[in-house]
């Protein structure tokens, strides 16, 4: 086995360390860690990223479990486990869906709404810190560009799902 010098290895691997996906991932990791740190400082030390994933997809008036799973790109079983955790923390509760007694919706509890308000404050503070570090012009361009890119990615996902559904409809 040939061992490469650190300089050669770094040159050959530079694309892996400096590509857009890696940089975006590192930025998201840093931002989310800061938000969780702020949440801990606000008395919500039990908050973990999966809990955020549930709450960012939960409508204020409640959402069906199957819809939460779809929005979060998770299986129903994985979402149910996450709901169990958030329910144990007192953030959410399951209730019978008024429009379909067979279905369940997830609702924020009063404590969950308080948590959501604290989360909103933490996100805004982390955003202000980001703005202070990179400057308002760079932040505006970053958010506008990423918003456009994310919209394009979502558009591609919708087209792919539609194509898969159409293929399966034809097979019937």
N, C-alpha and C positions, 0 to 999 in steps of 0.2 A: 504494500500500500504506500502510495506517495503522499508525503505530508507537504502541504503548501505553506509557504511563509505567510505570516499574518497580513503582510502588505498585498501579496498576490491574492490571497483569499478575500480580503476586503475589496479589492478592485473587481474581482470576478463576481462577488456577491452584492455589489453596491445596488443593483437593481432591486434586490429583494428587500433591502433596508430602506430605500428611498423612494419606493413607488407610491403612487397616490393612495392606494388602499391601505398600505401600512401606515402612512402619515396620518390619514383620516382616522384609522383605528386607534393610533396612539393618542390623537387629540381627543377622541371620544372617551377613551379610558381615563385620561387626565380630567376631563370635564366631569364625568360621572363620579369619579373618586372625590372631587371637590364638592359636588352636590351632596354626596353621602356624608362627607365630613361636616358640612354645614347642618345637615339633618341631625347628625349625632349631637352637635352642639345645641340644637333646638329641642333636645330631649327625645329624639327618635333614633336611638342607636341601634334598634332592632331592624331598621330599614336595610334591605339588600336590593341589588339591582333587579332580580326577578319580580320583587314586589312593585317596583317602579313600572316594569313591563306590563303588569296587570292593570295598575291604576291609570296608565296613560291611555289605555284602550277602553276604560270603563266610562260610559256616559254618566253624567250627573243624575239622570233620572233612572239609571239602571240599564243593564245589558244582559241579554241571554248568554249563557255559558258557551254555547256553540259559536256565537258571534264573536265573543272575546277570543276564543281559540283561533278563529279564522283571522281576525285582525292582527293577532300576535304571531301568526304563522306557527302555531303549536297544535299538537293533538288535543282532543277533548280531555283525555286522561291527564296529560301534563298540565293543562289549564286547571283542571279540577284540583290537582295537588297544590298548585299555586294559590288557588282560592282557599283551600284548607288552611294554608299558612297565613294568609292575610286575614282570614276569619279568626284564627287563633290570636292574632295580634289585635283584634277588635276593629280592623279597618273596614271590613265588608261583612255583609250578611246575605244569605241566599233566601229568596222568597219565591212563592209560586207566582208564575206569570199570569196576570189577570186575563190576558187574551187567550191563553192556552194552559189549562190546569196541569197538563203533562210536563210542561217546560218550567225551568227555573231561571230566574234572573238574579243577577248579583247587584247589590245596592251598596253605596257607601253608608256607613254608620255615621253618627254625629262625630265620633272620634276620627273616622276616616276622612270626613270633610275638613276637620281641623288639621289632620295630617296633610291633606291635599293643599291647604292654604300655606302650611309651613314648607311644603315641597315647592310650591310656586315661588315663595320668597327665596328659597335656596337656589333655585334655577336662575332667578333674576340677578341675585348677587354673583353667582358664578359667571353669568353673561357680562355683568359690569366689569368683573375682573379680567375676563377675556378681552373686552373692549379696551380696558386700560393698558393691557400688555401689548396688543397688536395695533392699536389705534383705531379710531372710528372709521376712517376711510377703508382700511384693509378689512375691518369687520363687516362693513356694509357690502363690499364686493364679495367677501367670503360667503356671507349668508345668502345673498342674491344668487350667486353661482351655484351653491350647494342646493338651494331651493329649486332652481331650474333643473339641476341634474337629478335630484330626488324625484321630481315630478316626472321626468323622462323615464326613470327606472320604474316608477309605479305604473306608468303608461305601458311599458314593456311587459310588466307582470300581468296586467289586465289582458293584454293581447294574447299572451301565452296561455293564460287560463281559458280564455274564450276559444282559442284554437283547440286546446285539449278537449273542452266540452263539446265543441262541434264535431271533433273526430269521434268521440264516444257516442254522440247522438246518431251519427251516421252508421255506427256499428250495430245499432239496435234494430 
